[in-house]
């Protein structure tokens, strides 16, 4: 990872720690849904926690000099996609998540909204230097499979307000798969990213 200052190492350690904590909290949050899901579908349930945890793995991978651009692209797109989806859902269904009749949920939603802005930012670090067409194709196919799982298989879909129209969330999910994969590839090619010493590609 090159020569890093103590400050750089502290920042990387902080990011790893925050992501591990975020992963743990997310798994607890999805606990009841995970417990009731067929094991074959488990990987499709905790979308945000999964990619937050994988980002910590990605940092450790970079530390040990392991290079895998496909994994880095997958994690980056996953972070942006699922953070953006969560922000969209919280805002679009704000009548429920921020409604005055449910102050506890409103407070939780405000915290989630803030945390997912940070999750989006992590995706834009983009710790890779190039993307092959086949890698972009694999990432696109993987997240389209995730979208299919969320809206076609029982027990996989993230929580939405009771009685809410699922269509806007589904359309946003599928559209974001194409848009965010394209955006990530474009930003990598143009070398535009949030720069973190020892992590940025």
N, C-alpha and C positions, 0 to 999 in steps of 0.2 A: 504493500500500500504506500510505499515511499516513506520519506521522513516526515513525521507528523509532530506537531507541538503537543504539549500536555493539554492545552486547550482543545485541540482537535480530537485527541483521544477521549477527553472528558465528554465532548459533544457526542461522539459516536457511542460511547458507553451509555450516555443518557438516552439516546434514541433507542438503543437496543432494550434498555430497561423499560422504557415507556411502552414499547411495542409488546414486550413480554407481558407486562401488566395488562395492557389493553386486550391482548389475546385471552388472558385468563378471565378478565371481567366479561368479555364477549361470550366465552364458552358458558359461563354461569348464566348470563342473560338468556342464552339459547337453550339452557339446560333442559327445561321441560319439553321443548320441541325436539331436541336431540334424543331424549329418552323415548319419545313416541314415534321415532322415525325408523323405517326399515334400514338396517346397517348398510345395505348397498347404496343408499341415497345419502348417507351422512355427510359426505364431502360437499354436497350441494347446499347444505343448510346454513352453516355459520359463515356467510359470505365475507362480511367485514372483518371479523376476528381472524379468519383464515389468512387473509392477505396481510393483515397487520403482523401476525406471527411470522409469516413467510418473509416479511421485510427484515425482521430481526435475523432470520436465517441468512438472508442475502448479505447483510452487513458482515456477519461472521464468515461467510463464504469468501467475500472480498478480502477480509483480514488474512485468511489463510492462502491467499493467492489463487483461489479457484475461480476460473472464468467460465461463465455460462450465460451467453447473451439471451438465449431463449427463456431461461428462468427469470432473468432480470426483466425482460419485456413482459412476461406473464404477470409478474408481481406488480410492476408499475401500472399496467393496464387495469389489473384487478383493484388496486388501491383507488385509482381515479374513478373507475366505473361504479364500484359499490358505494364509495363515499358520495359521489354525485347522485346516485339513485336515492340514497338515504336523505340527502338534503332536499331533493325534489319531493319525495314522499312527505317529509315533515312539513314542507311549505304548502304543497298542493292539498294535503288533507289537514291543513292547519286548524280548521274548525274543530277537529278532534284533538290533535296533539297539543295545541296551544289554547284550547277553549277554556273559558273562565269557570266552567262547571267541574273541571277536573284539574285542580291546581297541582296535585302531585305529578300527574302525567305531563303537565305543562313545564314544570321544573325539570323533570327528567328529559323532556324533549329539547329544552334549551341547552342542556349539558351535551346531549348527543349531537345537536346541530353544531356546536362549537368544536367538539372533538372530531367530527367528520370533515370540518374545514381543514384541520391539521392533517388528517388522513389524506385528503386530496393533495395537499402540498407535498407530502412524502412521495406520492406517485410521480411528481414532476422533477424529482431528483434524477430519475432515469439513469441508473448506474450501468450504462452500456455504451459502446462506441459505434456499433453498426447493427443493422437489422437486415437479414436476408429475407427474400420474399416468402420462402417456405416457413420461416419462423413466424412472420406476420400471419400467414395462413393458419398455422397451428394455433396461435393465440386466438385468432378470430373464431375458429371452429370450436375451441374449448369454451369460450364464453357464450357462444350461441347454444352450445349444449347445456350450459348452466341456465340460460334463459328458458330453454325448453323444459328443463327439470323444474324450475321455479313455478312455471305456469301450467304445466301439463301433468305433473306427478303429484299425488296427494301428500300433504304433510311437509313439503319442501319449501313452499313459498314463505317469505318473511312476513311478519305481522303487518296487517293493514287494519284500519278501523272497522268495527263490525258493520256490515251492510254497505261498505264502500264499493264503488265501481273499480274493479281491478284493471280495466282496460288502459287508463292513462299510465299507470305504473308499468304495465307490460309493454306498452308502446315505447315509453321512455327507456326501459331496460334494453330492448332490442336495438333501438336507434343508437343508444349510447355505446353498444358493443361495436358497431361499425365506426361511429364517429371517434371514439376514444382510441381504438386501435389505430385508425388512420392518423389521428393527431400525434400519438406517441411515436409512430414511425417517422412522421414528418419532423418532429422536434429532434429526434436522434440524428437524422440526416443533416439537419441544420445546426446541430450542436447547441441547441437551446435547452437549458435546464436550470434547476436550482442547484447551485454548486456547493457541495459539502466536501471538504478536504478528506481524502482517503476513501471516498465513496463514489463521487461523480465519475462518470465514464470518461 
